[in-house]
Amino acid sequence: MSDPPHTLATGTQGFDVEDAEFLRHGQVSLKARLYRPHGKGPFPAMVQLHGGIWTKSDRTRSKVLHEWLAGHGIAVASLDFRQGAGGYPAGLADINFAIRWLKANPARLNSRADLFGISGGSSGGHLAILAAMRPDDARYSAIPLPDGSPPLDANLRCVVMFWPVTNPLGRYHNARQLSMGANPPDWAKETMQLSLAYWQTEKRMSEGSPLLILERGEWVATPPALLIQETNDPKHDYPDSGPGFSGTAAQRFADRYARAGGEIKLTYYDAPLDFNTGEPPRPEAVEALESVVAFIHRQMPITD
């Protein structure tokens, strides 16, 4: 499928859109929606991971974000991946493979193998930072590229997270506590149930928690990171104190990432959730989008 080329009012760069299968599991086809900027290139490229409590949605989510990036000279590959029951670590293996496959085929995005970052929102933000922190994990890199492919790794130049789940175990406990209280929010029970369906056990939530990985002192890659957090977001930024720290979930992760040697910027905005809708983003969301574009171009400048 190829959409007619067009230019966004919110950007000056034209781009083409195409769906491409990058992996198949039996009868299940995993596709990437590719946004390829027009022009000479190479352009920086972002692998984009959708949210949905690790169980819902697909590569078409967050179209506003995809088009905004492409309209500002940033290629995007928005991925499908395995999710739902049994989705971990299988989904990370799909994502790791897709990163290497895209690096082996950078012309699909008018990019270059050394110009790839990753981004994601909510549970997609969790997967993005986890993939970036563990590019060489044997479970995640278990699917080989086709014979004859160049030897490529899944290391990334930068990470952009939108209200990420930085600690699946903490988020599960928070949702469970709220669901058992008086007047529980509508989302709490579903979040608790779908999180458990994906992870199966609390032990697995802990093992795959970027925050707890850092606090356990495990070796990880720490590419430059930008964390966009919506204000007043009890789903993702609940009170979350830890050893030697008092604050919220996003603040605790940013603190631990910086202590591990990573460059990270945490910024709060009033309306980033507009990224998931089909409507034009509000001024506060535009400000957040502009900061994302500036961050990506700063991390992946084109010098030739």
Backbone as CSV, one residue per row, in Angstrom:
resi,resn,N_x,N_y,N_z,CA_x,CA_y,CA_z,C_x,C_y,C_z
1,MET,0.852,-1.185,0.000,0.000,0.000,0.000,0.885,1.230,0.000
2,SER,0.598,2.174,-0.852,1.365,3.409,-0.908,0.409,4.573,-1.023
3,ASP,0.488,5.503,-0.064,-0.350,6.684,-0.095,0.267,7.731,-1.003
4,PRO,-0.536,8.588,-1.608,0.022,9.654,-2.435,0.926,10.551,-1.614
5,PRO,2.029,11.025,-2.186,2.891,11.936,-1.440,2.152,13.217,-1.098
6,HIS,2.470,13.815,0.042,1.801,15.023,0.454,2.703,15.807,1.406
7,THR,2.342,17.044,1.664,3.106,17.895,2.559,2.197,18.382,3.676
8,LEU,2.658,18.257,4.923,1.862,18.694,6.063,1.914,20.209,6.230
9,ALA,0.801,20.749,6.678,0.819,22.171,7.043,1.744,22.398,8.234
10,THR,1.920,21.356,9.063,2.755,21.471,10.249,4.220,21.147,9.965
11,GLY,4.575,20.952,8.706,5.952,20.675,8.337,6.174,21.008,6.883
12,THR,7.405,21.154,6.496,7.708,21.541,5.116,8.202,20.370,4.283
13,GLN,8.391,19.207,4.909,8.969,18.066,4.210,7.867,17.149,3.674
14,GLY,7.861,16.877,2.384,6.943,15.884,1.841,7.432,14.484,2.164
15,PHE,6.528,13.507,2.122,6.927,12.132,2.432,5.954,11.148,1.801
16,ASP,6.427,9.924,1.624,5.599,8.813,1.162,5.327,7.875,2.330
17,VAL,4.206,7.149,2.244,3.827,6.194,3.288,3.633,4.824,2.650
18,GLU,4.185,3.794,3.287,4.120,2.443,2.735,4.094,1.433,3.875
19,ASP,3.324,0.359,3.724,3.369,-0.760,4.661,4.256,-1.848,4.085
20,ALA,5.152,-2.393,4.914,6.065,-3.447,4.471,6.119,-4.548,5.519
21,GLU,6.000,-5.793,5.097,6.163,-6.913,6.017,7.651,-7.079,6.338
22,PHE,7.980,-7.125,7.630,9.372,-7.334,8.007,9.617,-8.689,8.661
23,LEU,8.537,-9.373,9.089,8.694,-10.651,9.770,7.373,-11.404,9.722
24,ARG,7.471,-12.731,9.731,6.262,-13.557,9.720,6.440,-14.698,10.708
25,HIS,5.395,-14.933,11.516,5.351,-16.070,12.424,4.172,-16.945,11.996
26,GLY,4.430,-18.007,11.238,3.350,-18.817,10.711,2.473,-17.989,9.795
27,GLN,1.197,-17.886,10.129,0.264,-17.098,9.325,0.178,-15.639,9.783
28,VAL,0.927,-15.290,10.820,0.881,-13.934,11.363,1.940,-13.074,10.689
29,SER,1.491,-12.041,9.991,2.387,-11.117,9.310,2.598,-9.877,10.166
30,LEU,3.843,-9.554,10.429,4.175,-8.324,11.149,4.644,-7.282,10.143
31,LYS,4.029,-6.107,10.195,4.329,-5.065,9.220,4.834,-3.802,9.911
32,ALA,5.559,-3.029,9.140,5.994,-1.708,9.563,5.354,-0.690,8.640
33,ARG,4.801,0.366,9.209,4.320,1.491,8.398,5.475,2.474,8.275
34,LEU,5.957,2.638,7.063,7.157,3.413,6.787,6.792,4.789,6.245
35,TYR,7.331,5.813,6.873,7.167,7.201,6.441,8.534,7.661,5.925
36,ARG,8.647,7.816,4.621,9.914,8.095,3.967,9.943,9.527,3.444
37,PRO,10.739,10.403,4.049,10.789,11.801,3.581,11.327,11.902,2.159
38,HIS,10.818,12.891,1.428,11.346,13.197,0.105,12.682,13.917,0.249
39,GLY,13.466,13.881,-0.793,14.707,14.631,-0.799,15.909,13.724,-0.865
40,LYS,17.076,14.347,-0.836,18.323,13.624,-1.007,18.595,12.673,0.150
41,GLY,18.341,13.107,1.390,18.702,12.296,2.537,20.217,12.238,2.701
42,PRO,20.717,11.360,3.594,19.908,10.490,4.447,19.253,11.277,5.591
43,PHE,18.084,10.793,6.031,17.346,11.427,7.115,17.472,10.589,8.389
44,PRO,17.455,11.206,9.561,17.376,10.423,10.793,16.077,9.628,10.797
45,ALA,16.107,8.464,11.427,14.951,7.565,11.414,14.607,7.129,12.829
46,MET,13.305,7.061,13.114,12.836,6.615,14.419,11.969,5.371,14.267
47,VAL,12.322,4.330,15.013,11.476,3.144,15.136,10.434,3.466,16.183
48,GLN,9.150,3.374,15.820,8.062,3.815,16.696,7.247,2.614,17.179
49,LEU,6.996,2.566,18.498,6.264,1.460,19.128,4.985,1.981,19.772
50,HIS,3.865,1.404,19.403,2.573,1.853,19.917,2.328,1.354,21.332
51,GLY,1.437,2.058,22.029,1.008,1.638,23.350,-0.259,0.798,23.280
52,GLY,-0.854,0.531,24.462,-2.071,-0.268,24.536,-2.005,-1.351,25.598
53,ILE,-1.342,-1.066,26.717,-1.212,-1.995,27.847,-0.637,-3.330,27.369
54,TRP,0.266,-3.295,26.413,0.965,-4.467,25.871,0.021,-5.474,25.204
55,THR,-1.214,-5.100,24.970,-2.182,-6.083,24.458,-3.034,-5.573,23.300
56,LYS,-3.041,-4.242,23.057,-3.992,-3.681,22.107,-3.299,-2.760,21.118
57,SER,-3.993,-2.451,20.027,-3.592,-1.490,19.020,-2.543,-2.071,18.066
58,ASP,-2.084,-1.237,17.120,-1.140,-1.694,16.101,-0.351,-0.508,15.564
59,ARG,0.342,-0.710,14.445,1.267,0.279,13.877,0.586,1.575,13.442
60,THR,-0.749,1.574,13.329,-1.453,2.765,12.839,-1.701,3.788,13.941
61,ARG,-1.452,3.418,15.198,-1.721,4.337,16.296,-0.698,5.479,16.307
62,SER,-1.106,6.637,16.786,-0.261,7.835,16.897,0.117,8.411,15.534
63,LYS,-0.851,8.399,14.613,-0.602,8.932,13.276,-0.173,10.393,13.309
64,VAL,-0.732,11.177,14.235,-0.351,12.586,14.359,1.158,12.706,14.576
65,LEU,1.691,11.896,15.472,3.121,11.920,15.754,3.921,11.504,14.522
66,HIS,3.523,10.420,13.875,4.259,9.923,12.711,4.335,10.985,11.613
67,GLU,3.209,11.592,11.324,3.182,12.573,10.240,3.945,13.838,10.616
68,TRP,3.880,14.203,11.892,4.622,15.381,12.310,6.125,15.158,12.126
69,LEU,6.626,14.013,12.568,8.045,13.729,12.416,8.448,13.683,10.946
70,ALA,7.678,12.959,10.142,8.016,12.856,8.722,7.968,14.218,8.050
71,GLY,7.019,15.050,8.460,6.903,16.388,7.897,8.032,17.318,8.302
72,HIS,8.826,16.880,9.270,9.992,17.661,9.706,11.297,16.921,9.416
73,GLY,11.288,16.086,8.402,12.521,15.470,7.939,13.039,14.339,8.791
74,ILE,12.136,13.615,9.462,12.528,12.458,10.272,11.733,11.250,9.792
75,ALA,12.418,10.248,9.272,11.754,9.034,8.812,11.203,8.262,10.009
76,VAL,10.103,7.520,9.786,9.459,6.769,10.860,9.141,5.364,10.370
77,ALA,9.405,4.384,11.232,8.966,3.010,10.989,8.129,2.591,12.190
78,SER,6.798,2.614,12.046,5.895,2.261,13.129,5.584,0.770,13.041
79,LEU,5.869,0.017,14.102,5.900,-1.440,14.044,4.663,-2.128,14.609
80,ASP,4.331,-3.266,14.006,3.560,-4.304,14.667,4.544,-5.191,15.421
81,PHE,4.073,-5.859,16.477,4.901,-6.815,17.214,3.970,-7.697,18.030
82,ARG,4.467,-8.851,18.447,3.632,-9.752,19.235,3.313,-9.135,20.595
83,GLN,2.067,-9.297,21.014,1.618,-8.721,22.271,0.577,-9.633,22.904
84,GLY,-0.020,-9.204,23.994,-0.997,-10.038,24.684,-0.321,-11.152,25.459
85,ALA,-1.086,-12.181,25.834,-0.564,-13.294,26.625,0.638,-13.918,25.922
86,GLY,1.718,-14.087,26.655,2.930,-14.643,26.069,3.722,-13.657,25.245
87,GLY,3.397,-12.368,25.362,4.048,-11.368,24.524,5.449,-10.985,24.963
88,TYR,5.848,-11.364,26.184,7.201,-11.064,26.637,7.969,-12.364,26.858
89,PRO,9.187,-12.484,26.316,9.957,-11.472,25.580,9.783,-11.531,24.058
90,ALA,8.753,-12.245,23.587,8.586,-12.427,22.143,8.488,-11.101,21.406
91,GLY,7.734,-10.140,21.967,7.591,-8.851,21.307,8.908,-8.105,21.202
92,LEU,9.769,-8.219,22.219,11.086,-7.586,22.156,11.942,-8.227,21.080
93,ALA,11.781,-9.538,20.848,12.515,-10.191,19.766,12.072,-9.652,18.409
94,ASP,10.776,-9.407,18.244,10.278,-8.806,16.998,10.865,-7.414,16.795
95,ILE,10.889,-6.632,17.862,11.381,-5.255,17.780,12.878,-5.230,17.484
96,ASN,13.634,-6.077,18.179,15.082,-6.142,17.948,15.367,-6.549,16.503
97,PHE,14.629,-7.533,16.005,14.806,-7.944,14.609,14.482,-6.802,13.672
98,ALA,13.378,-6.091,13.924,12.970,-4.993,13.048,14.040,-3.907,12.993
99,ILE,14.661,-3.597,14.127,15.725,-2.588,14.138,16.854,-3.015,13.215
100,ARG,17.283,-4.277,13.334,18.378,-4.771,12.496,17.962,-4.860,11.028
101,TRP,16.713,-5.257,10.784,16.206,-5.344,9.409,16.154,-3.962,8.768
102,LEU,15.716,-2.975,9.510,15.667,-1.612,8.984,17.072,-1.076,8.725
103,LYS,18.013,-1.367,9.630,19.397,-0.956,9.401,19.979,-1.611,8.156
104,ALA,19.557,-2.854,7.883,20.035,-3.559,6.686,19.372,-3.040,5.417
105,ASN,18.257,-2.327,5.573,17.507,-1.810,4.417,17.184,-0.327,4.607
106,PRO,18.171,0.512,4.867,17.892,1.913,5.219,17.290,2.718,4.078
107,ALA,17.467,2.266,2.831,16.905,3.004,1.695,15.384,3.029,1.743
108,ARG,14.770,2.059,2.419,13.317,2.063,2.559,12.824,3.326,3.271
109,LEU,13.708,3.924,4.085,13.348,5.125,4.824,14.149,6.342,4.369
110,ASN,14.923,6.178,3.295,15.797,7.268,2.846,16.702,7.688,3.994
111,SER,17.252,6.675,4.695,18.079,6.913,5.873,19.415,6.202,5.717
112,ARG,20.060,5.920,6.867,21.366,5.284,6.885,21.438,4.419,8.137
113,ALA,22.197,3.345,8.113,22.192,2.375,9.204,22.608,2.958,10.546
114,ASP,23.388,4.046,10.532,23.843,4.631,11.790,22.970,5.795,12.252
115,LEU,21.781,5.930,11.676,20.904,7.059,12.006,19.551,6.590,12.524
116,PHE,19.553,5.628,13.453,18.304,5.096,13.978,18.164,5.336,15.474
117,GLY,17.010,5.880,15.856,16.603,5.983,17.244,15.301,5.214,17.431
118,ILE,14.707,5.322,18.615,13.469,4.603,18.901,12.570,5.468,19.774
119,SER,11.259,5.303,19.626,10.300,6.069,20.422,9.067,5.207,20.684
120,GLY,8.291,5.608,21.686,7.072,4.884,21.989,6.310,5.570,23.105
121,GLY,5.007,5.261,23.182,4.147,5.853,24.190,3.545,4.817,25.110
122,SER,3.471,5.121,26.400,2.877,4.256,27.407,3.600,2.906,27.432
123,SER,2.902,1.786,27.192,3.608,0.500,27.154,4.592,0.447,25.990
124,GLY,4.318,1.192,24.908,5.287,1.309,23.825,6.530,2.051,24.255
125,GLY,6.374,3.018,25.174,7.523,3.698,25.738,8.365,2.754,26.579
126,HIS,7.695,1.857,27.299,8.420,0.821,28.049,9.238,-0.050,27.109
127,LEU,8.603,-0.519,26.033,9.312,-1.392,25.094,10.463,-0.663,24.422
128,ALA,10.267,0.632,24.142,11.316,1.403,23.478,12.550,1.523,24.358
129,ILE,12.381,1.910,25.610,13.546,2.081,26.468,14.170,0.734,26.811
130,LEU,13.361,-0.317,26.940,13.909,-1.632,27.240,14.719,-2.160,26.056
131,ALA,14.211,-1.974,24.828,14.958,-2.390,23.635,16.264,-1.626,23.521
132,ALA,16.234,-0.333,23.858,17.438,0.491,23.768,18.458,0.115,24.841
133,MET,17.985,-0.225,26.028,18.886,-0.568,27.122,19.509,-1.947,26.950
134,ARG,18.792,-2.855,26.286,19.279,-4.227,26.135,19.374,-4.622,24.649
135,PRO,20.174,-3.932,23.844,20.221,-4.246,22.414,20.832,-5.607,22.111
136,ASP,21.658,-6.131,23.041,22.364,-7.388,22.794,21.827,-8.549,23.624
137,ASP,20.711,-8.343,24.305,20.123,-9.430,25.088,19.860,-10.633,24.180
138,ALA,20.340,-11.812,24.588,20.245,-12.994,23.725,18.805,-13.372,23.412
139,ARG,17.884,-13.107,24.327,16.467,-13.417,24.069,15.890,-12.459,23.049
140,TYR,16.262,-11.185,23.139,15.706,-10.175,22.251,16.297,-10.282,20.842
141,SER,17.557,-10.693,20.735,18.230,-10.762,19.430,18.240,-12.163,18.851
142,ALA,17.301,-13.009,19.292,17.326,-14.432,18.931,16.952,-14.716,17.481
143,ILE,16.233,-13.794,16.816,15.775,-14.046,15.447,16.841,-13.532,14.479
144,PRO,17.465,-14.416,13.705,18.530,-13.959,12.810,17.980,-13.249,11.587
145,LEU,18.776,-12.355,11.046,18.451,-11.738,9.762,18.604,-12.774,8.658
146,PRO,17.997,-12.540,7.490,18.135,-13.488,6.379,19.604,-13.698,6.004
147,ASP,19.904,-14.871,5.476,21.262,-15.164,5.023,21.739,-14.088,4.051
148,GLY,22.986,-13.704,4.206,23.557,-12.700,3.324,23.412,-11.284,3.829
149,SER,22.678,-11.096,4.947,22.526,-9.750,5.505,23.818,-9.306,6.172
150,PRO,24.087,-8.027,6.200,25.285,-7.544,6.897,25.171,-7.781,8.398
151,PRO,26.305,-7.936,9.083,26.273,-8.148,10.540,25.944,-6.851,11.267
152,LEU,24.705,-6.704,11.688,24.238,-5.466,12.294,23.710,-5.731,13.698
153,ASP,23.898,-4.767,14.605,23.352,-4.881,15.953,22.124,-3.987,16.079
154,ALA,21.507,-4.005,17.265,20.288,-3.231,17.509,20.551,-2.011,18.373
155,ASN,21.808,-1.546,18.430,22.102,-0.328,19.171,21.428,0.874,18.526
156,LEU,21.039,1.837,19.336,20.266,2.994,18.868,20.919,4.292,19.323
157,ARG,20.674,5.349,18.555,21.306,6.638,18.827,20.595,7.431,19.922
158,CYS,19.287,7.217,20.083,18.540,7.984,21.073,17.194,7.315,21.334
159,VAL,16.540,7.766,22.398,15.227,7.240,22.796,14.311,8.409,23.134
160,VAL,13.070,8.354,22.614,12.038,9.314,22.999,10.885,8.526,23.604
161,MET,10.510,8.876,24.833,9.420,8.185,25.527,8.294,9.171,25.815
162,PHE,7.078,8.761,25.515,5.897,9.546,25.826,5.146,8.837,26.955
163,TRP,5.106,9.510,28.147,4.452,8.949,29.335,4.661,7.429,29.430
164,PRO,5.927,6.972,29.507,6.209,5.539,29.453,5.886,4.810,30.750
165,VAL,5.699,3.517,30.637,5.615,2.639,31.804,7.053,2.216,32.110
166,THR,7.719,2.944,32.976,9.124,2.654,33.252,9.305,1.536,34.271
167,ASN,8.218,1.168,34.962,8.278,0.103,35.951,6.969,-0.686,35.914
168,PRO,6.889,-1.729,35.091,5.637,-2.499,34.988,5.141,-3.034,36.326
169,LEU,6.062,-3.442,37.190,5.639,-3.966,38.489,5.011,-2.870,39.338
170,GLY,5.639,-1.700,39.386,5.082,-0.589,40.148,3.751,-0.132,39.594
171,ARG,3.628,-0.089,38.263,2.367,0.324,37.653,1.267,-0.683,37.963
172,TYR,1.586,-1.975,37.947,0.619,-3.018,38.282,0.158,-2.867,39.734
173,HIS,1.090,-2.672,40.638,0.725,-2.513,42.053,-0.134,-1.268,42.252
174,ASN,0.202,-0.182,41.556,-0.577,1.049,41.676,-2.002,0.846,41.171
175,ALA,-2.158,0.179,40.016,-3.489,-0.071,39.467,-4.290,-0.999,40.372
176,ARG,-3.627,-2.000,40.937,-4.319,-2.929,41.831,-4.809,-2.223,43.085
177,GLN,-3.962,-1.388,43.646,-4.354,-0.651,44.848,-5.543,0.264,44.571
178,LEU,-5.492,0.976,43.442,-6.591,1.880,43.104,-7.882,1.111,42.815
179,SER,-7.781,-0.047,42.169,-8.972,-0.821,41.822,-9.667,-1.383,43.055
180,MET,-8.930,-1.532,44.144,-9.505,-2.086,45.372,-10.032,-1.006,46.309
181,GLY,-9.809,0.263,45.966,-10.235,1.344,46.832,-11.643,1.813,46.530
182,ALA,-12.059,2.812,47.287,-13.379,3.404,47.062,-13.351,4.230,45.785
183,ASN,-14.410,4.122,44.988,-14.529,4.868,43.731,-13.303,4.716,42.832
184,PRO,-12.972,3.469,42.461,-11.777,3.253,41.638,-11.951,3.868,40.255
185,PRO,-10.899,4.392,39.649,-10.999,4.927,38.291,-11.302,3.812,37.306
186,ASP,-11.952,4.157,36.210,-12.384,3.154,35.234,-11.216,2.357,34.663
187,TRP,-10.063,2.987,34.515,-8.940,2.340,33.848,-8.179,1.355,34.736
188,ALA,-8.329,1.455,36.052,-7.443,0.718,36.955,-7.595,-0.794,36.814
189,LYS,-8.840,-1.292,36.787,-9.048,-2.741,36.720,-8.542,-3.304,35.398
190,GLU,-8.827,-2.616,34.294,-8.360,-3.097,33.000,-6.836,-3.100,32.941
191,THR,-6.209,-2.046,33.449,-4.746,-1.971,33.449,-4.151,-3.126,34.239
192,MET,-4.707,-3.407,35.394,-4.217,-4.502,36.221,-4.376,-5.842,35.500
193,GLN,-5.565,-6.091,34.940,-5.843,-7.378,34.310,-5.006,-7.600,33.051
194,LEU,-4.907,-6.595,32.195,-4.164,-6.770,30.951,-2.657,-6.817,31.200
195,SER,-2.186,-6.092,32.198,-0.767,-6.177,32.543,-0.410,-7.586,32.982
196,LEU,-1.248,-8.174,33.827,-0.984,-9.528,34.296,-1.107,-10.534,33.156
197,ALA,-2.046,-10.310,32.235,-2.179,-11.210,31.089,-0.907,-11.226,30.248
198,TYR,-0.298,-10.059,30.067,0.917,-9.965,29.252,2.124,-10.551,29.980
199,TRP,2.316,-10.130,31.235,3.534,-10.503,31.950,3.445,-11.873,32.606
200,GLN,2.236,-12.316,32.929,1.986,-13.620,33.559,2.307,-13.626,35.064
201,THR,3.465,-13.106,35.464,3.847,-13.125,36.876,4.500,-11.795,37.259
202,GLU,4.485,-11.498,38.549,5.168,-10.305,39.041,6.684,-10.436,38.880
203,LYS,7.212,-11.645,38.955,8.637,-11.860,38.763,9.074,-11.406,37.380
204,ARG,8.252,-11.701,36.361,8.577,-11.277,35.001,8.445,-9.763,34.860
205,MET,7.465,-9.168,35.536,7.352,-7.704,35.525,8.620,-7.056,36.066
206,SER,9.159,-7.627,37.127,10.379,-7.102,37.717,11.564,-7.288,36.779
207,GLU,11.680,-8.461,36.180,12.818,-8.742,35.295,12.841,-7.788,34.108
208,GLY,11.648,-7.427,33.586,11.561,-6.552,32.420,11.282,-5.101,32.748
209,SER,11.569,-4.700,33.973,11.329,-3.315,34.403,12.575,-2.468,34.191
210,PRO,12.557,-1.491,33.285,13.740,-0.634,33.100,14.208,0.024,34.398
211,LEU,13.264,0.503,35.206,13.648,1.130,36.475,14.372,0.148,37.374
212,LEU,13.799,-1.041,37.566,14.392,-2.000,38.484,15.684,-2.583,37.926
213,ILE,15.803,-2.672,36.607,17.068,-3.078,35.995,18.171,-2.115,36.416
214,LEU,17.885,-0.825,36.348,18.869,0.178,36.756,19.179,0.075,38.241
215,GLU,18.149,-0.129,39.057,18.367,-0.186,40.502,19.066,-1.469,40.921
216,ARG,18.966,-2.523,40.091,19.720,-3.750,40.372,21.182,-3.634,39.936
217,GLY,21.506,-2.572,39.216,22.875,-2.366,38.784,23.287,-3.206,37.599
218,GLU,22.339,-3.691,36.807,22.679,-4.477,35.622,23.326,-3.578,34.569
219,TRP,24.235,-4.164,33.782,24.836,-3.375,32.705,23.790,-3.156,31.615
220,VAL,23.663,-1.918,31.164,22.749,-1.574,30.076,23.371,-0.476,29.229
221,ALA,22.910,-0.370,27.992,23.218,0.793,27.172,22.349,1.952,27.643
222,THR,22.879,3.160,27.578,22.123,4.338,28.023,22.216,5.446,26.969
223,PRO,21.579,5.251,25.806,21.597,6.324,24.799,20.859,7.561,25.305
224,PRO,21.158,8.741,24.757,20.448,9.950,25.180,18.936,9.760,25.089
225,ALA,18.219,10.240,26.103,16.780,9.983,26.206,16.020,11.273,26.491
226,LEU,14.837,11.350,25.909,13.885,12.427,26.178,12.603,11.779,26.686
227,LEU,12.127,12.224,27.850,10.910,11.678,28.446,9.869,12.787,28.492
228,ILE,8.811,12.626,27.704,7.692,13.568,27.666,6.591,13.021,28.566
229,GLN,6.223,13.757,29.590,5.215,13.299,30.535,4.057,14.281,30.589
230,GLU,2.840,13.759,30.487,1.657,14.587,30.669,1.508,14.936,32.149
231,THR,1.091,16.162,32.431,0.821,16.544,33.816,-0.452,15.863,34.301
232,ASN,-0.516,15.624,35.600,-1.714,15.025,36.220,-2.104,13.725,35.529
233,ASP,-1.167,12.782,35.480,-1.360,11.509,34.777,-1.206,10.351,35.764
234,PRO,-2.279,9.986,36.477,-2.151,8.941,37.495,-1.900,7.552,36.928
235,LYS,-2.130,7.353,35.638,-1.851,6.041,35.031,-0.358,5.759,34.944
236,HIS,0.440,6.808,34.712,1.857,6.614,34.423,2.795,7.322,35.392
237,ASP,2.327,8.356,36.072,3.219,9.179,36.887,2.706,9.296,38.310
238,TYR,2.387,8.167,38.890,1.886,8.073,40.249,3.042,8.274,41.251
239,PRO,2.747,8.577,42.508,3.805,8.667,43.522,4.575,7.347,43.602
240,ASP,5.896,7.425,43.550,6.708,6.206,43.442,8.067,6.439,44.085
241,SER,8.120,6.379,45.386,9.373,6.575,46.107,10.181,5.278,46.113
242,GLY,11.486,5.441,46.201,12.374,4.289,46.256,13.525,4.578,47.190
243,PRO,14.494,3.653,47.259,15.646,3.866,48.152,16.355,5.177,47.832
244,GLY,16.386,6.072,48.802,17.075,7.334,48.627,16.399,8.283,47.656
245,PHE,15.102,8.065,47.387,14.411,8.938,46.433,12.946,9.076,46.819
246,SER,12.410,10.279,46.661,10.995,10.530,46.879,10.477,11.365,45.723
247,GLY,9.455,10.865,45.032,8.908,11.581,43.882,7.930,10.707,43.138
248,THR,7.806,10.936,41.832,6.874,10.184,40.993,7.618,9.156,40.157
249,ALA,6.849,8.327,39.443,7.437,7.266,38.633,8.388,7.816,37.579
250,ALA,7.959,8.852,36.858,8.814,9.425,35.820,10.068,10.035,36.420
251,GLN,9.923,10.725,37.540,11.068,11.370,38.181,12.063,10.340,38.722
252,ARG,11.543,9.264,39.281,12.425,8.219,39.804,13.225,7.575,38.674
253,PHE,12.564,7.294,37.547,13.302,6.695,36.435,14.364,7.648,35.912
254,ALA,14.014,8.907,35.717,14.984,9.878,35.207,16.194,9.972,36.139
255,ASP,15.953,9.951,37.427,17.039,10.002,38.406,17.948,8.788,38.260
256,ARG,17.370,7.598,38.151,18.163,6.362,38.062,18.919,6.277,36.732
257,TYR,18.297,6.731,35.663,18.950,6.697,34.351,20.169,7.628,34.352
258,ALA,19.998,8.796,34.919,21.116,9.738,34.996,22.234,9.188,35.878
259,ARG,21.885,8.552,36.980,22.901,7.976,37.857,23.673,6.864,37.170
260,ALA,23.030,6.182,36.210,23.702,5.123,35.456,24.568,5.678,34.330
261,GLY,24.609,6.997,34.200,25.454,7.621,33.191,24.737,8.057,31.946
262,GLY,23.421,7.921,31.912,22.662,8.302,30.734,22.260,9.766,30.753
263,GLU,22.281,10.378,29.587,21.754,11.746,29.440,20.248,11.648,29.263
264,ILE,19.479,12.304,30.112,18.022,12.234,30.018,17.409,13.570,30.400
265,LYS,16.362,13.946,29.670,15.611,15.158,29.976,14.146,14.778,30.174
266,LEU,13.602,15.137,31.320,12.191,14.912,31.641,11.472,16.242,31.566
267,THR,10.430,16.304,30.734,9.663,17.533,30.565,8.176,17.237,30.690
268,TYR,7.455,18.096,31.424,6.011,17.946,31.602,5.260,18.892,30.667
269,TYR,4.166,18.370,30.069,3.286,19.161,29.213,1.838,18.851,29.581
270,ASP,0.945,19.774,29.216,-0.461,19.619,29.585,-1.251,18.734,28.628
271,ALA,-0.795,18.559,27.383,-1.669,17.890,26.408,-0.963,16.951,25.441
272,PRO,0.020,16.157,25.854,0.682,15.288,24.866,-0.188,14.162,24.351
273,LEU,-1.267,13.794,25.076,-2.104,12.683,24.629,-2.802,12.973,23.306
274,ASP,-2.780,14.223,22.847,-3.301,14.526,21.512,-2.583,13.729,20.436
275,PHE,-1.389,13.236,20.713,-0.630,12.496,19.711,-1.371,11.247,19.248
276,ASN,-2.234,10.703,20.102,-2.919,9.452,19.773,-4.217,9.662,19.009
277,THR,-4.612,10.886,18.791,-5.883,11.145,18.125,-5.668,11.521,16.673
278,GLY,-6.756,11.622,15.948,-6.679,12.068,14.567,-6.872,13.556,14.416
279,GLU,-6.997,14.269,15.542,-7.236,15.709,15.507,-5.919,16.476,15.563
280,PRO,-5.894,17.688,15.033,-4.681,18.507,15.147,-4.328,18.715,16.609
281,PRO,-3.052,18.638,16.961,-2.665,18.793,18.357,-2.857,20.212,18.858
282,ARG,-3.153,20.343,20.153,-3.310,21.638,20.790,-1.938,22.308,20.973
283,PRO,-1.933,23.602,21.308,-0.648,24.315,21.411,0.352,23.646,22.348
284,GLU,-0.115,23.115,23.483,0.801,22.478,24.412,1.437,21.234,23.788
285,ALA,0.649,20.485,23.022,1.179,19.298,22.359,2.130,19.678,21.236
286,VAL,1.828,20.757,20.534,2.730,21.242,19.487,4.088,21.583,20.088
287,GLU,4.078,22.222,21.243,5.337,22.551,21.910,6.133,21.282,22.220
288,ALA,5.432,20.242,22.680,6.104,18.978,22.964,6.658,18.356,21.686
289,LEU,5.873,18.369,20.609,6.328,17.823,19.336,7.550,18.564,18.813
290,GLU,7.556,19.859,18.959,8.701,20.646,18.510,9.955,20.273,19.301
291,SER,9.794,20.004,20.589,10.950,19.608,21.390,11.472,18.240,20.964
292,VAL,10.564,17.351,20.565,10.970,16.025,20.093,11.772,16.139,18.800
293,VAL,11.276,16.936,17.860,11.985,17.131,16.589,13.378,17.693,16.838
294,ALA,13.485,18.706,17.688,14.781,19.315,17.978,15.729,18.310,18.621
295,PHE,15.216,17.496,19.534,16.039,16.486,20.208,16.581,15.474,19.206
296,ILE,15.718,14.968,18.325,16.152,13.949,17.365,17.199,14.506,16.412
297,HIS,16.969,15.698,15.897,17.955,16.297,14.987,19.267,16.597,15.705
298,ARG,19.187,16.894,16.980,20.418,17.158,17.741,21.213,15.872,17.953
299,GLN,20.522,14.780,18.174,21.196,13.497,18.423,21.688,12.843,17.139
300,MET,21.020,13.138,16.025,21.407,12.508,14.750,21.574,13.567,13.671
301,PRO,22.551,14.461,13.838,22.760,15.503,12.824,23.282,14.904,11.532
302,ILE,22.858,15.473,10.414,23.326,15.009,9.108,24.512,15.882,8.691
303,THR,25.643,15.253,8.534,26.860,16.002,8.220,27.315,15.827,6.778
304,ASP,26.691,14.921,6.044,27.081,14.744,4.643,25.889,14.322,3.814
